Protein backbone atom coordinates (compact mmCIF):
# COMPACT_ATOMS: atom_id res chain seq x y z
CA UNK A 1 0.00 0.00 0.00
CA UNK A 2 1.55 3.27 -1.12
CA UNK A 3 1.35 6.26 1.25
CA UNK A 4 1.55 10.00 0.85
CA UNK A 5 2.54 12.46 3.58
CA UNK A 6 0.23 15.26 4.71
CA UNK A 7 0.91 18.09 7.11
CA UNK A 8 0.07 17.24 10.75
CA UNK A 9 -3.67 17.43 11.42
CA UNK A 10 -6.59 15.88 13.24
CA UNK A 11 -7.27 12.85 11.07
CA UNK A 12 -8.71 10.59 13.76
CA UNK A 13 -12.04 9.58 12.21
CA UNK A 14 -14.86 8.67 12.54
CA UNK A 15 -15.97 10.61 15.60
CA UNK A 16 -19.23 10.94 17.49
CA UNK A 17 -21.25 13.96 16.37
CA UNK A 18 -23.00 15.12 19.53
CA UNK A 19 -25.21 18.06 20.36
CA UNK A 20 -24.02 19.74 23.54
CA UNK A 21 -26.65 21.73 25.38
CA UNK A 22 -25.68 24.45 27.82
CA UNK A 23 -27.03 27.39 29.81
CA UNK A 24 -28.59 27.77 33.23
CA UNK A 25 -31.74 29.74 32.28
CA UNK A 26 -34.07 29.51 29.31
CA UNK A 27 -32.90 32.77 27.73
CA UNK A 28 -29.31 31.43 27.84
CA UNK A 29 -29.99 27.89 26.56
CA UNK A 30 -27.94 26.94 23.52
CA UNK A 31 -26.86 23.89 21.54
CA UNK A 32 -23.48 23.42 19.87
CA UNK A 33 -22.48 20.45 17.75
CA UNK A 34 -19.18 18.92 18.84
CA UNK A 35 -17.04 16.19 17.28
CA UNK A 36 -13.90 16.87 19.33
CA UNK A 37 -14.98 14.73 22.28
CA UNK A 38 -14.34 11.40 23.95
CA UNK A 39 -13.87 9.35 27.09
CA UNK A 40 -10.88 10.11 29.31
CA UNK A 41 -11.52 8.02 32.43
CA UNK A 42 -13.81 5.18 33.57
CA UNK A 43 -13.65 5.63 37.34
CA UNK A 44 -14.69 8.32 37.98
CA UNK A 45 -16.47 8.53 34.62
CA UNK A 46 -14.96 11.51 32.81
CA UNK A 47 -15.21 13.00 29.36
CA UNK A 48 -14.26 16.15 27.52
CA UNK A 49 -15.33 18.52 24.78
CA UNK A 50 -13.06 20.94 22.94
CA UNK A 51 -14.64 24.27 21.95
CA UNK A 52 -13.25 27.26 20.04
CA UNK A 53 -13.02 30.38 22.23
CA UNK A 54 -15.07 32.45 19.78
CA UNK A 55 -18.06 30.09 19.86
CA UNK A 56 -21.13 31.40 21.71
CA UNK A 57 -21.34 28.26 23.86
CA UNK A 58 -17.75 28.62 25.10
CA UNK A 59 -18.54 31.44 27.52
CA UNK A 60 -21.83 29.84 28.60
CA UNK A 61 -20.09 26.57 29.53
CA UNK A 62 -17.18 28.41 31.14
CA UNK A 63 -19.57 30.46 33.29
CA UNK A 64 -21.84 27.59 34.38
CA UNK A 65 -19.16 24.87 34.57
CA UNK A 66 -21.65 22.36 33.14
CA UNK A 67 -23.07 20.95 29.92
CA UNK A 68 -25.09 17.99 28.63
CA UNK A 69 -23.86 15.69 25.86
CA UNK A 70 -26.82 14.57 23.75
CA UNK A 71 -26.20 11.61 21.44
CA UNK A 72 -27.46 12.17 17.92
CA UNK A 73 -29.33 9.93 15.50
CA UNK A 74 -30.00 9.76 11.79
CA UNK A 75 -33.35 11.47 12.47
CA UNK A 76 -31.45 14.33 14.16
CA UNK A 77 -28.87 14.75 11.36
CA UNK A 78 -30.33 18.05 10.09
CA UNK A 79 -30.50 19.50 13.62
CA UNK A 80 -26.98 18.26 14.35
CA UNK A 81 -25.59 20.06 11.32
CA UNK A 82 -27.62 23.23 11.95
CA UNK A 83 -26.37 23.48 15.55
CA UNK A 84 -22.80 23.26 14.28
CA UNK A 85 -23.04 25.99 11.65
CA UNK A 86 -25.48 28.53 13.15
CA UNK A 87 -24.58 30.65 16.14
CA UNK A 88 -26.76 30.88 19.23
CA UNK A 89 -26.10 34.61 19.12
CA UNK A 90 -28.37 34.74 16.05
CA UNK A 91 -31.03 32.10 16.67
CA UNK A 92 -32.77 30.20 19.46
CA UNK A 93 -31.87 26.71 18.28
CA UNK A 94 -34.32 24.90 20.56
CA UNK A 95 -37.21 26.94 19.20
CA UNK A 96 -36.07 27.02 15.57
CA UNK A 97 -35.51 23.24 15.40
CA UNK A 98 -38.54 22.38 17.58
CA UNK A 99 -36.31 20.57 20.07
CA UNK A 100 -37.51 20.18 23.64
CA UNK A 101 -35.35 21.37 26.56
CA UNK A 102 -35.86 19.18 29.64
CA UNK A 103 -34.45 19.95 33.09
CA UNK A 104 -31.41 17.88 34.03
CA UNK A 105 -31.11 16.29 37.46
CA UNK A 106 -27.59 17.34 38.48
CA UNK A 107 -26.54 20.28 36.30
CA UNK A 108 -28.24 23.54 35.24
CA UNK A 109 -27.98 22.82 31.49
CA UNK A 110 -31.03 21.26 29.82
CA UNK A 111 -31.29 17.85 28.20
CA UNK A 112 -32.54 17.55 24.60
CA UNK A 113 -35.63 15.35 24.90
CA UNK A 114 -35.39 14.06 21.32
CA UNK A 115 -31.89 12.61 21.85
CA UNK A 116 -31.85 8.92 22.88
CA UNK A 117 -29.12 9.40 25.50
CA UNK A 118 -28.27 12.49 27.55
CA UNK A 119 -25.07 12.69 29.59
CA UNK A 120 -24.94 15.33 32.32
CA UNK A 121 -21.42 16.70 32.81
CA UNK A 122 -19.86 18.93 35.45
CA UNK A 123 -16.69 20.74 34.33
CA UNK A 124 -13.67 19.97 36.51
CA UNK A 125 -10.93 21.68 34.52
CA UNK A 126 -10.51 23.95 31.52
CA UNK A 127 -7.28 23.51 29.57
CA UNK A 128 -6.36 26.28 27.14
CA UNK A 129 -4.75 24.63 24.12
CA UNK A 130 -4.63 26.67 20.91
CA UNK A 131 -7.60 26.97 18.59
CA UNK A 132 -9.73 25.17 21.20
CA UNK A 133 -10.13 25.01 24.97
CA UNK A 134 -10.70 21.56 26.43
CA UNK A 135 -13.49 21.29 29.01
CA UNK A 136 -12.74 18.21 31.10
CA UNK A 137 -15.82 17.03 32.97
CA UNK A 138 -17.14 14.37 35.31
CA UNK A 139 -20.24 12.50 34.20
CA UNK A 140 -22.78 13.00 36.98
CA UNK A 141 -25.91 11.43 35.44
CA UNK A 142 -27.01 9.54 32.31
CA UNK A 143 -30.55 9.43 30.87
CA UNK A 144 -31.55 6.77 28.33
CA UNK A 145 -34.73 6.39 26.29
CA UNK A 146 -36.72 3.48 27.73
CA UNK A 147 -37.41 2.22 24.19
CA UNK A 148 -33.75 1.16 24.06
CA UNK A 149 -34.01 -1.04 27.16
CA UNK A 150 -35.52 -4.52 26.88
CA UNK A 151 -37.60 -6.40 29.45
CA UNK A 152 -34.43 -7.91 30.95
CA UNK A 153 -32.87 -4.48 31.45
CA UNK A 154 -30.36 -4.82 28.61
CA UNK A 155 -29.46 -1.57 26.89
CA UNK A 156 -29.67 -1.73 23.06
CA UNK A 157 -27.88 1.43 21.94
CA UNK A 158 -27.53 -0.17 18.50
CA UNK A 159 -31.28 0.41 18.00
CA UNK A 160 -30.86 4.20 18.29
CA UNK A 161 -29.53 4.69 14.72
CA UNK A 162 -26.65 6.81 15.99
CA UNK A 163 -24.79 9.34 13.88
CA UNK A 164 -21.05 9.80 13.43
CA UNK A 165 -18.87 12.36 11.68
CA UNK A 166 -15.99 11.55 9.35
CA UNK A 167 -13.91 14.16 7.51
CA UNK A 168 -16.76 16.61 6.83
CA UNK A 169 -19.58 14.06 6.36
CA UNK A 170 -22.26 12.59 8.63
CA UNK A 171 -22.84 8.83 8.55
CA UNK A 172 -25.27 6.41 10.12
CA UNK A 173 -23.99 3.28 11.83
CA UNK A 174 -25.69 0.35 10.12
CA UNK A 175 -23.96 -2.94 10.71
CA UNK A 176 -22.15 -4.58 13.62
CA UNK A 177 -18.94 -6.34 12.64
CA UNK A 178 -18.45 -8.04 16.00
CA UNK A 179 -18.79 -7.37 19.69
CA UNK A 180 -16.00 -6.70 22.17
CA UNK A 181 -13.84 -9.83 22.54
CA UNK A 182 -15.09 -11.60 19.41
CA UNK A 183 -11.53 -12.01 18.11
CA UNK A 184 -10.68 -14.42 20.95
CA UNK A 185 -14.08 -16.06 21.28
CA UNK A 186 -14.29 -19.85 20.96
CA UNK A 187 -15.65 -20.96 17.59
CA UNK A 188 -18.63 -22.73 19.18
CA UNK A 189 -19.61 -19.57 21.12
CA UNK A 190 -19.24 -17.48 17.96
CA UNK A 191 -21.51 -19.88 16.04
CA UNK A 192 -24.13 -19.83 18.81
CA UNK A 193 -24.09 -16.00 18.90
CA UNK A 194 -24.70 -15.85 15.15
CA UNK A 195 -27.82 -18.04 15.53
CA UNK A 196 -29.42 -15.66 18.07
CA UNK A 197 -32.11 -13.32 16.62
C-alpha positions, 0 to 999 in steps of 0.5 A: 500500500503506497502512502503520501505524507500530509501536514500534521492534522486531526485525522482521527475519524470517525468521531461521534457527532454530539449536540451539547446543550448548555445554559442555566436559564431559558434565555441562555440555553444553547446547543453546539455540535461537537465532534472533538470529544471522547472518554478520558476516564472510567472511574470516575467517569470523565469525558471532555469537549473541545470548543473554540473560544469564539463560539457562543457556547464557550462562555456559557459553559465556562460560566456555568461549569456544566453541559449535557452531551446529547447523542445524535441519530439519523433522524437528528442529522439536520439539527446536528448540522444546523447546531454546528453551523449557526450561532446561538447569538443569532437564533434560538436553536431549541425553538427554531428546530422544535427541540424540547429542553428538559431539566437535568437532574444534576446540572443547570444545562437542559437535556434535549428530549429528542436525543436517545441518551443524555449525559450530564457533565460537570466541568472539573478543569478547563485547559487552554490549548490553541484553537480550542479550549478543552473542558474536562468534565465528570459525568454525573448522570445519564438518561436513556430512552426506555425504548432502548431497554428490553424487558431484561434491562439490557441496553440496546444502543444499536437500535438508536440509529446513531450518527457519526462524523468523518472528515466533513460528512455525517454517517449512520452506523448500520452494521455490527462487525463483531462485539467486544472480545469476538476475536478471541471467542471460541468458535462454538460460542461465535456460532451460537451467537450468530444463531441468536435473533 
